[in-house]
Amino acid sequence: MTAIAGTADHSLSIADATKAAYASDWRAFTGWCSTSGYRTISASAETVIAYLAFMASAFRPA
């Protein structure tokens, strides 16, 4: 685990698996933005809503 920068409390550490999950989610979001014509940095509420709608429709249970 790696401690969050600037904190003295080691209970606020982030597990390696959590960091890997965040990185994977970020890659998925930025990839979607790139192919869908949205900006990733300073994403608007519209962008986030569109991404969540995409994810909801792409991963619906059968």
Residue pairs with C-beta under 8 A, 6 or more apart in sequence:
1 13
1 14
1 15
1 16
2 13
2 14
2 16
2 19
3 10
3 12
3 13
4 12
4 13
4 14
29 40
29 51
30 40
32 38
32 51
32 54
33 39
33 40
33 43
33 47
33 51
34 40
36 50
36 54
38 47
38 50
38 51
39 47
